[in-house]
Amino acid sequence: AGRYYANILLPYSQLVTKLLGKVSAMNLGIDIIAPDHGPAWFAGTESGPGFITGLYARWAAQEPTLRAVVAYDTMWGSTEIMARAIAEGLREGGADPVVHPLHGSHRSDVAADLLEAGALLLGTPTLNASMFPTVADLVMYLEGLRRMSLVGAAFGSHGWGGEGVRRLSAAMTEMQVELLHPG
């Protein structure tokens, strides 16, 4: 369900929390939630209004967890090797890594996994003194979602210079991700 809600819920988390509090206080006994986009939720079903409002509340709280989202792209495989090593290290440290190779994952899937994450690790090779295009696309998308309470780091491979990782670290700082490593 997260893929449908990350792009609308995250930027409005405070409003969602406030509205859910008001609705709860009113004791309305909601039978249907039918947003103008996404699926409808019907009372009497396992995934009814209570199910989705519970998810809304959890996602809007943006509480960090031990889930770590590792998203990357690669040109020649080097950044992929790094991403897999990072995921393994996270797993060994007790985290739950979710790995998204951007050449096969949609940015909405990455955002959905961020709904219940505490860490974001982004990897890019350097291409023309910048981030790889799919990574830049993801960063632009995530920046607009304004996910709070994340720690993370940028990583990547390069030949002559490391501009891609430096730019990615700067973008993550702009996104208010608390960087645990300079990249």
C-alpha positions as CSV (number, residue, x, y, z in Angstrom):
1,A,0.0,0.0,0.0
2,G,2.9,2.4,0.7
3,R,3.7,3.0,-3.0
4,Y,0.4,4.8,-3.4
5,Y,0.8,7.1,-0.3
6,A,4.4,8.1,0.1
7,N,4.1,10.9,-2.5
8,I,1.1,12.5,-0.9
9,L,1.4,11.6,2.8
10,L,5.0,12.6,3.6
11,P,4.7,16.3,2.6
12,Y,1.5,16.6,4.6
13,S,2.4,14.4,7.6
14,Q,1.6,17.1,10.2
15,L,-1.8,17.7,8.6
16,V,-2.5,14.0,8.4
17,T,-1.7,13.5,12.1
18,K,-3.9,16.4,13.1
19,L,-6.8,15.2,11.0
20,L,-6.5,11.7,12.3
21,G,-6.6,13.0,15.9
22,K,-9.8,15.0,15.1
23,V,-11.5,12.1,13.4
24,S,-10.6,9.8,16.3
25,A,-12.0,12.2,18.9
26,M,-15.3,12.4,16.9
27,N,-15.9,8.7,17.2
28,L,-17.5,8.7,13.7
29,G,-17.5,5.0,13.0
30,I,-16.2,5.3,9.4
31,D,-17.5,2.7,7.0
32,I,-15.6,3.8,3.8
33,I,-12.5,5.8,3.0
34,A,-12.5,6.6,-0.7
35,P,-9.7,9.0,-1.6
36,D,-9.8,10.7,-5.0
37,H,-6.7,8.7,-5.9
38,G,-5.8,5.2,-4.8
39,P,-8.0,2.3,-3.6
40,A,-11.2,2.6,-1.4
41,W,-11.2,1.0,2.0
42,F,-14.4,-0.7,3.3
43,A,-15.5,-1.5,6.8
44,G,-16.0,-5.2,7.5
45,T,-12.9,-6.2,5.6
46,E,-9.4,-7.1,6.9
47,S,-8.0,-4.0,5.2
48,G,-10.8,-1.6,6.1
49,P,-10.7,2.0,7.3
50,G,-9.0,1.1,10.6
51,F,-6.2,-0.7,8.7
52,I,-5.4,2.3,6.5
53,T,-5.8,5.0,9.1
54,G,-3.4,3.0,11.3
55,L,-0.9,2.9,8.4
56,Y,-1.4,6.7,7.8
57,A,-0.7,7.4,11.5
58,R,2.4,5.2,11.6
59,W,3.8,6.7,8.3
60,A,2.9,10.3,9.2
61,A,4.8,9.9,12.5
62,Q,8.0,9.3,10.6
63,E,9.6,7.4,13.5
64,P,13.0,5.9,12.6
65,T,13.3,2.1,12.6
66,L,16.1,-0.3,12.0
67,R,15.1,-0.6,8.3
68,A,17.8,0.9,6.0
69,V,17.0,1.7,2.4
70,V,20.0,1.3,0.1
71,A,19.3,2.7,-3.4
72,Y,22.0,2.9,-6.1
73,D,22.8,2.7,-9.7
74,T,26.0,1.5,-11.3
75,M,27.7,1.8,-14.7
76,W,30.3,-1.0,-14.6
77,G,29.3,-2.9,-11.4
78,S,31.6,-1.2,-8.9
79,T,28.8,0.8,-7.1
80,E,26.7,-2.4,-7.0
81,I,29.5,-4.3,-5.2
82,M,29.6,-1.4,-2.7
83,A,25.8,-1.4,-2.2
84,R,25.8,-5.2,-1.6
85,A,28.7,-4.9,0.9
86,I,26.9,-2.0,2.7
87,A,23.7,-4.1,2.9
88,E,25.6,-7.0,4.3
89,G,27.3,-4.8,6.9
90,L,23.9,-3.4,7.9
91,R,22.4,-6.9,8.2
92,E,25.3,-8.0,10.4
93,G,24.8,-4.9,12.6
94,G,21.2,-5.8,13.2
95,A,19.5,-3.5,10.6
96,D,17.0,-4.6,8.0
97,P,18.4,-3.4,4.6
98,V,16.2,-3.1,1.6
99,V,18.2,-2.8,-1.6
100,H,16.9,-1.0,-4.6
101,P,19.0,-1.1,-7.8
102,L,17.6,1.9,-9.6
103,H,18.0,0.3,-13.0
104,G,15.2,-2.1,-11.9
105,S,13.3,-0.2,-9.1
106,H,10.9,2.6,-9.5
107,R,11.5,5.7,-7.4
108,S,8.0,5.2,-5.8
109,D,9.1,1.9,-4.4
110,V,12.1,3.5,-2.8
111,A,9.9,6.2,-1.3
112,A,7.4,3.5,0.0
113,D,10.2,1.7,1.8
114,L,11.3,5.0,3.3
115,L,7.9,5.3,5.0
116,E,9.1,2.8,7.6
117,A,12.9,3.4,7.6
118,G,15.4,5.1,9.7
119,A,18.3,5.2,7.3
120,L,18.9,6.1,3.7
121,L,22.1,5.1,1.9
122,L,22.5,6.3,-1.7
123,G,25.1,5.2,-4.2
124,T,26.2,6.7,-7.5
125,P,29.0,6.4,-10.0
126,T,30.4,9.7,-11.2
127,L,29.3,10.5,-14.7
128,N,30.4,13.8,-16.3
129,A,31.4,15.2,-12.9
130,S,27.9,14.5,-11.4
131,M,25.5,11.9,-10.1
132,F,24.3,9.2,-12.4
133,P,20.9,10.3,-13.9
134,T,18.7,7.7,-12.2
135,V,20.2,8.7,-8.8
136,A,19.7,12.4,-9.5
137,D,16.0,11.6,-10.5
138,L,15.5,9.7,-7.2
139,V,17.1,12.6,-5.2
140,M,14.8,15.1,-6.8
141,Y,11.7,13.0,-6.1
142,L,12.7,12.3,-2.5
143,E,13.6,16.0,-1.8
144,G,10.0,16.9,-2.6
145,L,8.7,14.3,-0.1
146,R,10.6,15.9,2.8
147,R,11.0,12.6,4.8
148,M,12.3,13.6,8.2
149,S,14.3,11.7,10.9
150,L,16.7,9.9,8.6
151,V,20.4,9.1,9.0
152,G,22.5,8.1,6.1
153,A,25.4,8.4,3.8
154,A,26.3,8.7,0.1
155,F,28.7,6.2,-1.5
156,G,30.0,5.5,-5.0
157,S,32.7,4.8,-7.4
158,H,34.7,7.1,-9.7
159,G,37.7,7.3,-11.9
160,W,39.2,10.8,-12.1
161,G,37.3,12.6,-9.4
162,G,34.6,11.9,-6.9
163,E,32.1,14.7,-7.8
164,G,29.1,12.3,-8.0
165,V,29.4,11.3,-4.3
166,R,30.2,14.9,-3.2
167,R,27.1,16.2,-5.0
168,L,25.0,13.3,-3.6
169,S,26.2,14.1,-0.1
170,A,25.3,17.7,-0.6
171,A,21.9,16.8,-1.9
172,M,21.3,14.5,1.1
173,T,22.3,17.3,3.4
174,E,19.7,19.6,1.7
175,M,17.1,16.8,2.3
176,Q,18.0,17.0,6.0
177,V,19.4,13.5,6.1
178,E,21.8,13.4,9.0
179,L,25.0,12.2,7.3
180,L,27.0,9.7,9.3
181,H,29.9,9.7,6.9
182,P,31.1,12.3,4.4
183,G,30.8,9.8,1.5
